[in-house]
Amino acid sequence: MTSGSKYTDEFKADAVRLYVNDPDSSYVTTAQALGISPNTLKNWVRKASAGKLTADAAGQSSNPTLDVASQAVIEAENRRLKAEVARLREERDILRKASAVLLRATD
């Protein structure tokens, strides 16, 4: 970790990996899931593309702390996705009930 940074190299690597490995992701959605600024994530992705992140940050290390950080990022994303699924199911159920009411009203 650099002296002025509040994020570890492992966290940066996981954030970049999460963004790059999800084809449906955007800087905004990935950054929100991680609790960071989209511009910060964008800078990390640029540095990783240019090879300016450390070997650990590029995910090329077998450091066990990297696995722990990866697990934390995955768990955070899982929590976010589960909450989204629950919200979407609730919206679907509401729409089903509304359509049933409208069908009865037209009969």
Summary of the structure (lengths in Angstrom):
residues: 107
radius of gyration: 19.7
end to end distance: 67.3
largest distance: 70.5
contacts: 260
relative contact order: 0.12
helix: 72%
strand: 0%
